[in-house]
Amino acid sequence: MRSNRFKTVAIIPACNEESSLAKVILRTRRYVDRVIVCDDGSTDMTFMIAKAVGARVVRHAERRGKGEAFKTLFKEITELSPDIIVALDADGQHDPDEIPMLVKPIETGKSDVVVGSRYVDGAKMDAPLYRRFGLRVINFLYKKAAGVRTEDTQSGFRAYSKKAFEFLVQCDAKGYGIEGEQLALAAKNGLRVMEIPISVKYTDLAGRSKKSALLHGADLLSTLFRLIAEERPLTYLGLPGIGLTCIGAMLGMYLLWMFNITRYFNIPVAMLTVGTSIAGVLLTIAAITLHGLKRINERSTKFHAVNR
């Protein structure tokens, strides 16, 4: 059932997944040429099980996070130079039998990145209500603020072309924000991104989360804020900075006007004036600095591309 034309490698980040990993690997091997697992500091038998069922395994001595696991996996597959890379989770929520459907748009040249989506027609998901709500909020924020165009920004079931891989190795996120950053990079570099419906199972995963919902959400938001600061500093830092500076100036004028009339110095208003003014100036300076660094980086990238 493997393609004779395309060398396909599957990558699986795993942390304490001894109960599900063997089944995931064995089912995935039906559709790919190689399975590579990154054991991200597991304290159970994840490493030994992955090796026992034929996967190539790299190991972190301690847990570093999903983003760091992806970076290690990307380094590992560079020497293999695959035509297609499939990423999926180790906990069994994704169905490896859907891999042929996932890679087909890349095989036919229709897409550079294919996302297995939980939010397009035909998808099936049995997630609890709180998870559905949280994912909807995160998806909305990534789409609006980071320029991501897909409905499911956090799906870990994806396929990448060789062209996409060249850009995805630039990701910096250490934790769960890696998936959102990948899509932001794809959008920034004009890669073709397609979503296909998948089926996702959560009923067997109760109590197996690596992080609490709040910490998971904070991880995703921290990556989002970094992307905003790096990619659109003038919009998301500069405008608020200018706004706060203006508010500080108006409060200062109000404070002086009140003092001139009443000879009473309002300390709370003075503190608010100083606070908003300082915050506004700092945000504005940060926005200008980040914008300048972004322009320098863009020019450097273009220069190296022309002289390559």
N, C-alpha and C positions, 0 to 999 in steps of 0.2 A: 504493500500500500504506500510505500515511499516513492517520492518522485525520482525518476531516473535523471532528470535534468538539473535539479537544484540540490545543493548540499545544505541540509537543514540541521540546525543545532538548537536544542532546547536548553534554556537556563532556568534553574529553580533555586531561589534563595530559601533557606530553611533554618529554623531555630526550634529545637525541641519538637520535632514532628515525627517521632518514631512510630506512632500509631497509624499514620496515613502515608508516609513517604514512599514506602516500597510499592504500594499499589499505584501511586501517581507515576512513579518512574517507569514501572513495567508497562503501564498503559500508554505512556507517552512514547516509549521506545518503538512502538508499532509504526509511528508516523514520522520519525526523525532519524537522522544518521548518528547523532551523538546526544547524550544527556549529560549536562554538567551541573553539579549541585554546589552551592556555597553553604557550608555549615557555619552559620553565624554564631559561634560560641555556645553551641548546644551542650547541655549537661546530661542528656540522655543518650540513647544509642543511634541518634540520627546519622552520624558519620559512618559508623560500621554498617548500618543497614543500607545506606546509599551505595557504598562500595560493594556490598554483598550482592546487590541486584544489578551490578554492571554500570553504574554511573561513574563518571569522572568527578572526583570530589576535591574541592579546595576548602581549607578550614581556617576560620578565625579563632585564635586562642580565647578571645573574649568577645562578647556581643558588641557589635558596632552599629547595627541598624540596617534596615533594608536597603537604603541608598548605598551604603558602603559595601554591602553584599553584591549589589549590582555592579559597582565599580570593579570589584574583584573578578566577577564573572566576565565582564567586558574585556578585562586584561587577558583572561584565560582563553577567550575565544578569538582574540586578535590573530594569533598564529594559525588558526584553522581557516580563517578567511571564508566564513560561510556565506552563501547567497541569501539565506533566510534565517532569522533568529526568532524563536518562539519563547516567550516568557510566560510562566504560570506559577501559581502559588503551590506550596507544598502541603497545604492542609486539606486538600481534597475538594475544595469548593468549586474548582473548575473541572470541566469534563474533557479529558484528553481526546475523546472521540470527536470533538469539535475542531481539532487542529487542522484537518484538511480544509474545512470551510474557512478557517481563519487565514490560512496561507494562500488560498486560491487567488485573491485579488493581487497579491504580490507576484505570484507565478505568471499571471496574465498581464502584468505590467500596469494595472489600474491604480495601484496605491503603493506608497512607501511605508506607511504605518497603518496597521489594521488593529482596531481596538474591539475586543469582545465586550459589547455593551449590555448593561442591564436596563437601559432606558430607551430602547428603540423597539419598534413593533416586532413581535415574535419572541422577545426575551422573556425568560422565566426566572423569578427570584422569590425566595421565601424568607427574606430578611425581616427581622422584627421592626416594629414601627419606628422606634427611636433611631435605628440605624438608617432606615429609609429617609427620615427627616434630616438627619445629619448629613447624609450624602447629598441630598438635594441642595442644602445650604452651601456645602463646599463646592459642588458643581457650579452653582450659580456664581459664586465669588470668583472661581478660576476663569469662568467664561467671560465675565464682565471686566475683571481687573487684569488678567494675565493674557487676554487675547486668544484663549483656547476656544476652539469651535465645536468640540465634541460634547455630546450629552453626558457621557460617563467619563469624567476626568480621572477617576481613581481606580478603574479596573486594572487588575494585575495580569489579565489574560490578553496578551498582545503578540503581534508578529511584526518584525521589522525587516526591511530590505537592507542590502549592503550599503546603499546610499544613506539611508536613515541612520545606520549604525555609526557612520562617520561623524554625525552631529551629536548623537546621544551620549557618546563618551565624554562630552563636555559638561555633563550634569554635575552639580556640586552638592545636592541634597544628601544628607546622611541617613535620614529616616524615611518615613512613609511618603514624604513630599516628593520623592523621586519621580513618581508617576505623573504628577501634575507638571513638574518641571520638564519632563520629556516632551509632553504635548506643547508646552510653551515654546520650547526650542524648535519643535517641528513647525509650529505656526510662524515663528520668527524667520526660519530658513526656507519657507515656501514648500515644505514637504506635503505631499498628498496624504491626507489622513481619512480613513474610512472606518465606519462602525458597522459591525454585524451583530445580530442578536445572539446571545448565549444563554445557557441555563446555569444558574448559580445556586448552590446549596449551602444554607446556613444552619439548618436544623441539627446537624451533627457536630457543630462547632461551638456549642454553648460552653462557656467557661474556659475556652482555649485562647482567648485574646492575649496577645503579648503585652498590650498596654490597655489602660482604662480608656473609655470613650473620650474623656476629657483630655487626657494626655495625647491620644491619637489625633484629636481635633487640633490641639495646640501645635503639634508637629506639622500638620498640613498647613495651618495658617502661618506659621513662621516661615515656611518655604514660600508661600504666596506673598507675604510682605517683602521678602528679599527680592523676589522676581519683580515686584512692583517698583521697589527702590532702584533696581538695576536697569529695568527696561523703560519705565515711564516716570522718572524722578520729577520732572517739571510739573507733570499733571497731578501726581499723587502726593508729592512732598512740597513742591514749589507753590502751588495754588493755596493749599492750607497754610503754608508758611506766610505768604503774603496776606492772607485773610487774618491770621492771628496778629500779624504786625499792625495791620490797620485797626483791628479791635483795640490793641494796646495803645495806639496813638489816640484813638477816640476816648478811651478811658482816661488817658493822661490829661487830655484837654478838659474832660468833664471834672476831673479831680482839681485841676487848677481853677476852673470856673467856680466850683463850689467853695474852694478855699478863699477866692477873691471876694465872694459874697458874704460868707459866714465866718471866715477866719478859723474854720474848723478843718483840721487835716484828717481825712477819712482813711485810717490805716488799712482796713480790709480792701477798699477800692485801690489803694496804692499797691498793695501786695498783688492784687489781681492784674493791675496794669503792668507791673514789673514781670510777673510770671508769663502773661500772654506775649509780651514784647520779646522776652528772651526766647521763648519757644518758637515764636514766629521767625525771628532772625536766624536761629539755629537751623530750623527746617529749610529756610530759603538758601542758606549757605550750603547745607548738605545737598539740596536739589541741584544747585549750580555746579557743585563739585562733582557729583555723580554723573550729571549730564556731560560735563567736560571729559570725564574718564570714559564714558560710553562712546563719545565721538572719537577719542583717541584710539580706543580699542577697535572701533569699526574701520577707521582709516588704516590701522595696522593690519587688520584682517584682509582688507581689500588689496593692500600693498603686497602681502605675502601671496595672495591668490594670483595676482597678476604676474609676479616674479617666480612662481612655482615652476 
